[in-house]
């Protein structure tokens, strides 16, 4: 279900802060109210108070803590997305447990998440204020949907790999994917439909380093292919997906006759590390027309320039369509720049990647 259209796109974004910590509520309120285009219309100490404030004050965006008294944040989120879907930004602790809970929140329909603010370091607080303001702006324009079960896999090894096995069952064939806001769920849908003998997949998803390992483990338990955080120097194999660690850029490289993962601590690109552009450019330089490029939902333009470079090098590129994106930012920019061959809905992306021009154009 999509969020209701905004009556006045120029008015301030109305934000409701939900957190059991009075200090955190105060910090978030001050940070948000300092932004010229947003205002806090309420601050609730628990979900039950928040429920009444939502009815009375009709906020555009909710910031929601996970661990709270009287009702768990996830329970509240699940009810909210079922009864009154609205943009939610989770406020999460950067721990292993916090990562797993936050990933569950994204499954339930939260748009994005930020870490708990670190009190007492002015430079850190300013960076945090900029980050949460950006996430709230993105959440306001996001397509909000009720959580739904994964679509049934539309591909099987027998149905898909048999007719095209000579073209794709090789370490030489690669799928290179980038995503940001909304990408955790989009990647899950895409990978869950991949058959066990699909080409090796390299993924750059904008995500903090404490989350990528849990994200990879979660996908590994859901998919028929193997999914893991990329390791420097690791060989890229069919039936495996490699997710960029949140602390490093992921690049495709060569080691003799093999493709391998390369990790880099180079500065952020487009304000991101890992950056989609960095991954895409490395694929263009290293693999050329052996690559199938995929760009999924996300805010900003990271990946657009790199996708164009992949296309110029001979890759076949696919972008997620607007109607299935949470935020049609990165795909839109890639399309506008001319780097996309075909625009595809998320549920059909895996089939098109494996049976479309991307496969038939790969060098045997």
SULHU-V950321 format. One record per residue. N is the residue number from 0. PSI is psi in whole degrees, 0 to 359 (999 if undefined). OMEGA is omega in whole degrees, -180 to 180 (* if undefined). Layout:
N:PSI:OMEGA
N:PSI:OMEGA
This chain:
0:131:-178
1:151:175
2:153:180
3:144:178
4:147:180
5:133:179
6:326:-179
7:102:-175
8:344:-177
9:347:180
10:163:-180
11:144:174
12:126:-178
13:122:-173
14:135:171
15:125:-180
16:127:179
17:112:-179
18:139:-178
19:347:180
20:121:179
21:324:180
22:315:179
23:319:177
24:318:180
25:315:180
26:312:-179
27:319:179
28:315:-180
29:316:-179
30:316:-177
31:318:180
32:340:176
33:345:180
34:135:-176
35:342:-174
36:15:180
37:158:180
38:146:175
39:123:-179
40:358:177
41:155:177
42:114:-174
43:139:180
44:348:179
45:166:-176
46:329:-179
47:319:174
48:320:180
49:321:-179
50:317:179
51:322:180
52:325:178
53:317:179
54:320:-173
55:324:-168
56:351:172
57:61:-180
58:158:175
59:325:-175
60:144:177
61:134:164
62:132:-169
63:123:173
64:157:-178
65:309:-174
66:110:-178
67:157:178
68:163:174
69:323:175
70:131:178
71:145:-179
72:324:179
73:320:178
74:317:179
75:317:-180
76:317:-180
77:316:178
78:319:-179
79:315:-177
80:342:176
81:322:-172
82:325:-179
83:73:-177
84:132:178
85:161:-179
86:129:-179
87:132:172
88:118:-179
89:144:174
90:111:-166
91:151:171
92:140:-178
93:68:178
94:170:179
95:315:178
96:317:179
97:324:179
98:314:-179
99:319:179
100:320:-180
101:320:177
102:323:175
103:322:178
104:321:177
105:323:176
106:324:-178
107:346:176
108:359:175
109:143:-178
110:316:-174
111:185:180
112:156:171
113:161:178
114:165:173
115:138:179
116:141:177
117:116:-173
118:141:169
119:351:178
120:105:-170
121:320:-179
122:321:178
123:319:180
124:323:179
125:317:176
126:319:180
127:318:179
128:318:178
129:319:-178
130:313:-177
131:327:177
132:317:178
133:317:-178
134:324:178
135:318:178
136:317:178
137:317:-178
138:323:-177
139:327:-178
140:0:-176
141:153:171
142:117:-177
143:128:-179
144:151:171
145:145:177
146:146:-178
147:154:177
148:158:177
149:143:174
150:149:178
151:137:179
152:128:-178
153:356:-176
154:145:171
155:159:179
156:319:-179
157:317:-174
158:325:-173
159:313:-173
160:330:-178
161:310:-178
162:343:-176
163:12:-173
164:322:-179
165:342:-178
166:329:-173
167:344:-177
168:70:-178
169:148:177
170:348:-179
171:345:-176
172:133:-172
173:146:170
174:127:-178
175:122:-168
176:142:176
177:147:-180
178:166:176
179:239:-176
180:126:-176
181:357:-173
182:333:-178
183:318:179
184:323:179
185:317:178
186:320:179
187:315:179
188:314:-178
189:309:-176
190:329:-179
191:340:179
192:2:-180
193:130:177
194:162:-173
195:335:-178
196:25:179
197:164:175
198:158:173
199:143:-175
200:127:174
201:134:-171
202:131:169
203:113:177
204:128:179
205:113:-174
206:142:178
207:156:-174
208:332:-179
209:352:-177
210:334:-170
211:325:179
212:316:178
213:323:178
214:313:179
215:317:-180
216:321:179
217:315:179
218:323:-179
219:326:179
220:344:-177
221:336:-170
222:161:177
223:344:175
224:167:177
225:133:-179
226:131:-179
227:162:169
228:139:179
229:144:177
230:137:-178
231:129:178
232:358:-178
233:136:179
234:139:179
235:123:-175
236:153:174
237:153:178
238:14:179
239:142:173
240:137:-175
241:117:-177
242:131:179
243:128:174
244:148:-176
245:347:-179
246:356:-171
247:152:165
248:146:172
249:129:178
250:152:171
251:133:-179
252:170:178
253:142:169
254:98:-173
255:235:-179
256:359:-173
257:153:167
258:141:179
259:161:174
260:139:175
261:130:178
262:144:-176
263:139:175
264:20:177
265:159:-178
266:157:177
267:148:175
268:133:-173
269:32:-180
270:12:-176
271:142:166
272:107:12
273:150:177
274:139:177
275:320:179
276:319:-180
277:315:179
278:312:-178
279:318:-179
280:321:179
281:323:178
282:320:177
283:316:-177
284:328:-170
285:328:-171
286:343:174
287:239:-174
288:2:173
289:3:-173
290:143:165
291:120:-179
292:140:178
293:128:175
294:126:-176
295:184:-176
296:145:178
297:154:179
298:144:175
299:198:-175
300:7:-180
301:128:180
302:339:-176
303:310:-179
304:320:180
305:325:178
306:322:176
307:320:177
308:320:177
309:318:180
310:316:179
311:331:179
312:357:176
313:1:-179
314:156:171
315:126:-171
316:141:-179
317:142:177
318:143:176
319:141:-178
320:162:-174
321:319:-173
322:336:180
323:358:178
324:146:166
325:315:175
326:118:-178
327:63:-179
328:295:-178
329:313:177
330:319:180
331:316:-180
332:320:179
333:320:177
334:315:-178
335:327:-178
336:348:178
337:16:-176
338:1:-173
339:134:176
340:325:-176
341:139:177
342:127:-168
343:145:174
344:154:-176
345:315:-176
346:340:-179
347:359:-173
348:315:-178
349:316:-179
350:316:-178
351:321:180
352:320:-176
353:339:-176
354:354:-178
355:201:-177
356:334:-180
357:319:180
358:312:-175
359:337:-179
360:350:-179
361:139:179
362:132:176
363:999:*
